[in-house]
Amino acid sequence: MRYKVPFVNYPLQYKNLKKEIDTTITRALSRGDLILRSDVEKFEKNTASFLGVKYAVGVNSCTDSLIFSLRAAGIGKGDEVITVAHTFVATIEAIIHCGARPILVDVGDDYNMDMDKLKAVITNKTKAIIPVHFNGRVCDMKKLMTIAKKHNLILIEDAAQALGAKFDGKKAGSFGLSSCFSFYPAKLLGALGDAGIVCTNNKILAKKIRLLRDHGRETKNKLVCYGFTSRLDNLQAAVLNVKFKYLPSWIKRRRKLAAIYHQGLSNINKIFLPPPPQSKGRFFDVYQNYVIKARKRDKLALFLKEKSIETIISNPIPIHHQKSLKLSHFNLPNTEQFAKEVISLPLIPELNESQIKYVIKSIHTFYG
Ligand SMILES: Cc1ncc(COP(=O)(O)O)c(C=O)c1O
């Protein structure tokens, strides 16, 4: 189905950048630059300097970036790692794949970890916390870092949705021992397939992750540990380098569209909006998703579909209520409530203002 207002539009983004993308792919292919070549190195440098951190290691996804961060930090069997259920499942999956135990805390109204509930779940087995900067808004890192420091806990940021977002002027991904980003095609900066990166200021951690992503090979013939096939693909890195130049303008555009939504929707009392973009305050949000809480959410989604507007409902079943995952002992009232209410409206930079206004008008029509 072709929507009047699509949630993502990969063909249009490609059309806009076709010349540059085709040129860079042709160049890499002509040189045979396929595995761990200069494009990966350049992308790692670009990302590290964008965030203001010392090291960046390209891997094949944010999921692996999380797994490798935990492993490299020495987390494993018997350890507890605190995170949220209001996330993409990968955050929790990573903890499980390291043999550790996920401890889930509830989120606040901003959909991020509720720092006031965090202290209650810290035990003597807690080794790390994974804050998730959800929807492009950074968690309250001041509160979190104070707690982490007091209890001597490792912080690994899941910044998959927050490239470019800031808290107190500091970028998401520059607070923790390491941070993990996704370049899944629908992300703020999207590859042509899967891609991810780990960022850190810790030289030893960066070195361990370089080994983990490439079979533990220190040099061609020297193996120093068991690793994985999880290198950032060189062609993906080449395309990401092209797109990186546009990231600031895409963020600006997302913020502008979010401001239009805010202005157009704030007088409907049946919905709850995210905060509008601030130019001064503590939070610089990048709106990876524009998520609202809506009364009669499922009916609204159907209505918008009939109007040819594509929306997304993430986690309609909260992750901890997915029976097979065996996490149902957690009691997370906000997470459970939000699963019934949240809906993401389209906000890609490729949308024009009249498309956003059409969404606004349709939501007004729905609520009468
Ligand atoms: C919050 C969060 N964490 C982790 C991931 C996993 O990213 P990837 O698909 O690159 O493994 C995603 C992807 O959607 C995400 O949104």
Ligand as a Chemical Component Dictionary entry (heavy atoms), coordinates in Angstrom:
data_LIG
# 
_chem_comp.id                   LIG 
_chem_comp.type                 NON-POLYMER 
_chem_comp.pdbx_formal_charge   0 
_chem_comp.three_letter_code    LIG 
# 
loop_
_chem_comp_atom.comp_id 
_chem_comp_atom.atom_id 
_chem_comp_atom.alt_atom_id 
_chem_comp_atom.type_symbol 
_chem_comp_atom.charge 
_chem_comp_atom.model_Cartn_x 
_chem_comp_atom.model_Cartn_y 
_chem_comp_atom.model_Cartn_z 
_chem_comp_atom.pdbx_ordinal 
LIG C1 C1 C 0 16.371 1.175  21.428 1  
LIG C2 C2 C 0 16.953 0.184  20.468 2  
LIG N1 N1 N 0 17.954 -0.616 20.869 3  
LIG C3 C3 C 0 18.535 -1.502 20.049 4  
LIG C4 C4 C 0 18.116 -1.639 18.741 5  
LIG C5 C5 C 0 18.756 -2.676 17.878 6  
LIG O1 O1 O 0 19.336 -2.122 16.756 7  
LIG P1 P1 P 0 19.808 -3.039 15.537 8  
LIG O2 O2 O 0 18.576 -3.330 14.737 9  
LIG O3 O3 O 0 20.783 -2.187 14.789 10 
LIG O4 O4 O 0 20.404 -4.255 16.093 11 
LIG C6 C6 C 0 17.088 -0.822 18.266 12 
LIG C7 C7 C 0 16.622 -0.953 16.886 13 
LIG O5 O5 O 0 15.523 -0.617 16.527 14 
LIG C8 C8 C 0 16.489 0.111  19.140 15 
LIG O6 O6 O 0 15.511 0.917  18.747 16 
# 
loop_
_chem_comp_bond.comp_id 
_chem_comp_bond.atom_id_1 
_chem_comp_bond.atom_id_2 
_chem_comp_bond.value_order 
_chem_comp_bond.pdbx_ordinal 
LIG C1 C2 SING 1  
LIG C2 N1 SING 2  
LIG C2 C8 DOUB 3  
LIG N1 C3 DOUB 4  
LIG C3 C4 SING 5  
LIG C4 C5 SING 6  
LIG C4 C6 DOUB 7  
LIG C5 O1 SING 8  
LIG O1 P1 SING 9  
LIG P1 O2 DOUB 10 
LIG P1 O3 SING 11 
LIG P1 O4 SING 12 
LIG C6 C7 SING 13 
LIG C6 C8 SING 14 
LIG C7 O5 DOUB 15 
LIG C8 O6 SING 16 
# 
